[in-house]
Amino acid sequence: MLAYLHIPFCDSKCHYCAFNSYENKGTLKQNYMHHITTQLRFELEKFNAEKESITSLFIGGGTPSTIPASWYEPFFKMITPYLSQDAEVTSEANPHSATQEWIQTMKDLGVNRLSFGVQSFNAEKLIFLGRNHTPKIALQAIHNASEAGIQNISLDLIYGTALDTPSLLEEDLHITSSLPINHLSAYTLTLEEATPFYKRKDVTNDSEELAKTFVQAIIQAGFPQYEISNFGRYQSIHNKGYWEHQDYLGIGAGAVGFLNNKRFYPSKEIETYIQNPLFQEIETLSREDLHIETLFLGLRSNIGIVLDEFSPKERERVNLLIREKKLTCKDNRVFNNDYFLSDEIALFITQ
């Protein structure tokens, strides 16, 4: 079982961000942090959670580091007995707000993995993306995490922007490789509705060659690819748990929970969530829904798909793709040889 806590607050909103986050509701922070424990208690009962049954906790956002670390203490006091002894406890962090004190306090509470939203070490590109930190601040935050004793550190990079050139991405990766990290996520810039970048024609670089070259360079730099956007000598337990359809608690405004064949959606708006943190819309997934998700997730990652998952008709298409060396079959599991083609392959198999 996994657990996810959503922090929907940000100091500023990036130009590309479509996540459920707000930059002008800081006065609600303390009240919000109080109500997440109300929902957590409810979820632990609903999931019949046993002590030490949660293998991974992920705190995401928004910007978790915009919340004072001490305000997380009641949440950790409640959830810690349910965390397995070797649980992966990750928090996302913005380099601008993840101070040395914040990092140390979060570590003392139980965080053993930090994921920094760096996006680039190029100053011009950071301004273009609407980030509120500088390359120097990003470097300092990562070194602070390492010096605090956080052994598993990750950072995010964005590529496919109009500013990207082979040399810029090469420099980003060169700096990344010199840091005390063992994981990175690399996302291509996508234009999401209701963001400042949406409808603009001058913000992306859609070169497939640039993207493939960058991904290959990341692998050659010592970060094996285990999902279309994730690379690392360390592979996130939380990430893989999602792809394997493990049950997960979703705590906070806009978080999503999953139990058996149901998804639970709390209110997205912070004010509505605070008024009733136990309200949830429920989606029941059919066997076909779960099957389609299993195929798409398995082809996007190194977990693959067990052969018995495929129908006879799908199996014929899978065998064809194996013969064409698009897929590989090993130990009765099918694996994708090119994550860039994952969605196309999934559609071909299921059509």
Salt bridges, closest charged atoms under 4 A:
GLU43 OE1 - LYS46 NZ 3.02
ASP164 OD1 - LYS125 NZ 2.72
ASP172 OD2 - LYS125 NZ 3.98
ASP202 OD1 - ARG200 NE 2.97
GLU208 OE2 - LYS212 NZ 3.16
GLU227 OE2 - ARG300 NH2 3.73
GLU271 OE1 - LYS25 NZ 3.19
GLU293 OE1 - HIS245 NE2 2.81
GLU293 OE1 - ARG263 NH2 2.72
GLU309 OE2 - HIS291 ND1 2.60
GLU314 OE2 - HIS291 NE2 2.96
ASP343 OD1 - ARG300 NH1 3.83
